[in-house]
């Protein structure tokens, strides 16, 4: 939790942006077990601080229907995205700022 908050504050104050793309490899596996509550807690921090996040990498190994549904719903929103490449993550973040 604290690491996520530190990341938000560092990015915000050192770069002035409210967008971040991060590799799934840098996130604990517990995040992707929705019943742990970790994803909800961390992503709520991003929303609270008006940050957009795109997490990129391969998600094909996950079989959890709730996780797949969560990824689908997130990708249809404006603040949280799951993509397979950094390029797509940046594209989603860029498009999500266009209104």
SULLIN-V965163 format. One record per backbone hydrogen bond with DSSP energy under -1.0 kcal/mol. CO is the residue of the C=O (numbers start at 1). NH is the residue of the N-H. If there is no record, write none. Layout:
BEGIN
co	nh
CO	NH
CO	NH
END
This chain:
BEGIN
co	nh
1	5
2	6
3	7
4	8
5	9
6	10
7	11
8	12
9	13
10	14
11	15
12	16
18	52
20	54
22	56
23	26
24	27
28	31
29	32
30	33
33	36
34	37
37	41
38	42
39	43
40	44
41	45
42	46
43	47
44	48
45	49
46	51
47	50
52	20
53	81
54	22
55	83
56	24
59	62
64	68
65	69
66	70
67	71
68	72
69	73
70	74
71	75
74	77
79	53
81	55
83	57
85	89
86	90
87	91
88	92
89	93
90	94
91	95
92	96
95	98
END
